[in-house]
Amino acid sequence: MTTRTRKPLELNDHTASDVAEIFRALSDTSRIKLLAALIGGEMHVGALAAAAGISESAVSHHMRHLRQLRMVHARKDGRQVFYALDDQHIIDLFLRGVAHIQSGD
């Protein structure tokens, strides 16, 4: 393991709580599967349900939570709701987590 010297990061209670909430959201296997599916781009609820192996109502529940955390955003097209990852920060965070696990480091 490489040892690096960094200045400690100082977080106020509000920021620490918000960061903890992001990591709590990422601790759910279904949400991880949903985010992994969205790495490829925007998807509608039915496709997300199939990709994650959960019901459409469960997808909607998880997406509502992820939307509140600004991890995903939604758009409606008629009666269908499409979701996409909110920004590059979310994609980077997710991909770094996957790379960390896959590399074994």
Short mmCIF file of the C-alpha atoms (twelve columns), coordinates in Angstrom:
data_MODEL
# 
_entry.id   MODEL 
# 
loop_
_atom_site.group_PDB 
_atom_site.id 
_atom_site.type_symbol 
_atom_site.label_atom_id 
_atom_site.label_alt_id 
_atom_site.label_comp_id 
_atom_site.label_asym_id 
_atom_site.label_seq_id 
_atom_site.Cartn_x 
_atom_site.Cartn_y 
_atom_site.Cartn_z 
_atom_site.pdbx_PDB_model_num 
ATOM 1   C CA . MET A 1   0.000   0.000  0.000   1 
ATOM 2   C CA . THR A 2   1.284   3.455  -0.889  1 
ATOM 3   C CA . THR A 3   1.505   5.949  1.950   1 
ATOM 4   C CA . ARG A 4   0.713   9.526  1.017   1 
ATOM 5   C CA . THR A 5   0.690   12.574 3.185   1 
ATOM 6   C CA . ARG A 6   -2.406  14.691 2.830   1 
ATOM 7   C CA . LYS A 7   -3.836  17.529 4.770   1 
ATOM 8   C CA . PRO A 8   -6.787  16.240 6.823   1 
ATOM 9   C CA . LEU A 9   -10.146 17.131 5.340   1 
ATOM 10  C CA . GLU A 10  -12.262 19.183 7.696   1 
ATOM 11  C CA . LEU A 11  -16.010 18.670 7.383   1 
ATOM 12  C CA . ASN A 12  -18.776 20.429 9.249   1 
ATOM 13  C CA . ASP A 13  -21.560 18.284 10.705  1 
ATOM 14  C CA . HIS A 14  -23.974 19.073 7.867   1 
ATOM 15  C CA . THR A 15  -21.522 18.054 5.140   1 
ATOM 16  C CA . ALA A 16  -20.476 14.922 7.031   1 
ATOM 17  C CA . SER A 17  -24.130 13.939 7.380   1 
ATOM 18  C CA . ASP A 18  -24.782 14.487 3.660   1 
ATOM 19  C CA . VAL A 19  -21.750 12.403 2.672   1 
ATOM 20  C CA . ALA A 20  -22.849 9.631  5.036   1 
ATOM 21  C CA . GLU A 21  -26.288 9.656  3.395   1 
ATOM 22  C CA . ILE A 22  -24.694 9.152  -0.041  1 
ATOM 23  C CA . PHE A 23  -22.743 6.159  1.221   1 
ATOM 24  C CA . ARG A 24  -25.840 4.772  2.952   1 
ATOM 25  C CA . ALA A 25  -27.658 4.963  -0.383  1 
ATOM 26  C CA . LEU A 26  -24.804 3.054  -2.004  1 
ATOM 27  C CA . SER A 27  -25.008 0.298  0.611   1 
ATOM 28  C CA . ASP A 28  -28.117 -1.215 -1.020  1 
ATOM 29  C CA . THR A 29  -27.494 -3.963 -3.612  1 
ATOM 30  C CA . SER A 30  -30.553 -3.038 -5.681  1 
ATOM 31  C CA . ARG A 31  -29.457 0.590  -5.873  1 
ATOM 32  C CA . ILE A 32  -25.980 -0.505 -6.950  1 
ATOM 33  C CA . LYS A 33  -27.528 -2.579 -9.754  1 
ATOM 34  C CA . LEU A 34  -29.686 0.375  -10.801 1 
ATOM 35  C CA . LEU A 35  -26.715 2.744  -10.865 1 
ATOM 36  C CA . ALA A 36  -24.664 0.181  -12.809 1 
ATOM 37  C CA . ALA A 37  -27.425 -0.020 -15.417 1 
ATOM 38  C CA . LEU A 38  -27.529 3.776  -15.675 1 
ATOM 39  C CA . ILE A 39  -23.782 3.963  -16.393 1 
ATOM 40  C CA . GLY A 40  -24.787 3.107  -19.976 1 
ATOM 41  C CA . GLY A 41  -27.151 6.083  -20.163 1 
ATOM 42  C CA . GLU A 42  -30.779 6.977  -19.631 1 
ATOM 43  C CA . MET A 43  -33.269 4.141  -19.051 1 
ATOM 44  C CA . HIS A 44  -36.996 3.877  -18.370 1 
ATOM 45  C CA . VAL A 45  -38.418 2.270  -15.246 1 
ATOM 46  C CA . GLY A 46  -39.331 -1.017 -16.953 1 
ATOM 47  C CA . ALA A 47  -35.825 -1.500 -18.325 1 
ATOM 48  C CA . LEU A 48  -34.316 -0.645 -14.945 1 
ATOM 49  C CA . ALA A 49  -36.590 -3.176 -13.245 1 
ATOM 50  C CA . ALA A 50  -35.442 -5.878 -15.665 1 
ATOM 51  C CA . ALA A 51  -31.769 -4.920 -15.268 1 
ATOM 52  C CA . ALA A 52  -31.906 -4.988 -11.463 1 
ATOM 53  C CA . GLY A 53  -34.294 -7.928 -11.156 1 
ATOM 54  C CA . ILE A 54  -36.790 -5.974 -9.045  1 
ATOM 55  C CA . SER A 55  -40.338 -4.691 -9.523  1 
ATOM 56  C CA . GLU A 56  -41.136 -1.383 -11.177 1 
ATOM 57  C CA . SER A 57  -42.581 -0.098 -7.899  1 
ATOM 58  C CA . ALA A 58  -39.302 -0.965 -6.145  1 
ATOM 59  C CA . VAL A 59  -37.393 0.887  -8.887  1 
ATOM 60  C CA . SER A 60  -39.586 3.942  -8.349  1 
ATOM 61  C CA . HIS A 61  -38.977 3.780  -4.598  1 
ATOM 62  C CA . HIS A 62  -35.195 3.538  -5.012  1 
ATOM 63  C CA . MET A 63  -35.128 6.240  -7.693  1 
ATOM 64  C CA . ARG A 64  -37.089 8.628  -5.483  1 
ATOM 65  C CA . HIS A 65  -34.430 8.213  -2.794  1 
ATOM 66  C CA . LEU A 66  -31.560 8.648  -5.275  1 
ATOM 67  C CA . ARG A 67  -33.286 11.715 -6.768  1 
ATOM 68  C CA . GLN A 68  -33.532 13.313 -3.322  1 
ATOM 69  C CA . LEU A 69  -29.767 12.857 -2.985  1 
ATOM 70  C CA . ARG A 70  -29.228 14.374 -6.467  1 
ATOM 71  C CA . MET A 71  -27.617 11.166 -7.692  1 
ATOM 72  C CA . VAL A 72  -30.107 10.700 -10.538 1 
ATOM 73  C CA . HIS A 73  -32.605 12.862 -12.365 1 
ATOM 74  C CA . ALA A 74  -35.851 11.975 -14.086 1 
ATOM 75  C CA . ARG A 75  -37.769 13.072 -17.135 1 
ATOM 76  C CA . LYS A 76  -41.221 12.065 -18.290 1 
ATOM 77  C CA . ASP A 77  -42.138 11.152 -21.833 1 
ATOM 78  C CA . GLY A 78  -45.857 10.533 -21.898 1 
ATOM 79  C CA . ARG A 79  -46.543 7.940  -19.244 1 
ATOM 80  C CA . GLN A 80  -42.983 6.653  -19.042 1 
ATOM 81  C CA . VAL A 81  -40.372 7.968  -16.644 1 
ATOM 82  C CA . PHE A 82  -36.732 7.901  -17.712 1 
ATOM 83  C CA . TYR A 83  -33.812 8.148  -15.311 1 
ATOM 84  C CA . ALA A 84  -30.171 9.092  -15.796 1 
ATOM 85  C CA . LEU A 85  -27.206 9.638  -13.524 1 
ATOM 86  C CA . ASP A 86  -27.165 13.239 -12.406 1 
ATOM 87  C CA . ASP A 87  -23.589 14.215 -13.162 1 
ATOM 88  C CA . GLN A 88  -20.044 13.050 -13.772 1 
ATOM 89  C CA . HIS A 89  -19.263 13.079 -10.024 1 
ATOM 90  C CA . ILE A 90  -21.729 10.250 -9.449  1 
ATOM 91  C CA . ILE A 91  -20.327 8.266  -12.374 1 
ATOM 92  C CA . ASP A 92  -16.753 8.769  -11.113 1 
ATOM 93  C CA . LEU A 93  -17.656 7.798  -7.541  1 
ATOM 94  C CA . PHE A 94  -19.420 4.656  -8.716  1 
ATOM 95  C CA . LEU A 95  -16.691 3.590  -11.160 1 
ATOM 96  C CA . ARG A 96  -13.949 4.189  -8.579  1 
ATOM 97  C CA . GLY A 97  -15.808 2.004  -6.096  1 
ATOM 98  C CA . VAL A 98  -16.151 -0.778 -8.659  1 
ATOM 99  C CA . ALA A 99  -12.483 -0.448 -9.684  1 
ATOM 100 C CA . HIS A 100 -11.422 -0.626 -6.033  1 
ATOM 101 C CA . ILE A 101 -13.298 -3.900 -5.545  1 
ATOM 102 C CA . GLN A 102 -12.171 -5.420 -8.838  1 
ATOM 103 C CA . SER A 103 -8.491  -4.536 -8.340  1 
ATOM 104 C CA . GLY A 104 -8.311  -6.071 -4.893  1 
ATOM 105 C CA . ASP A 105 -6.283  -3.095 -3.649  1 
# 
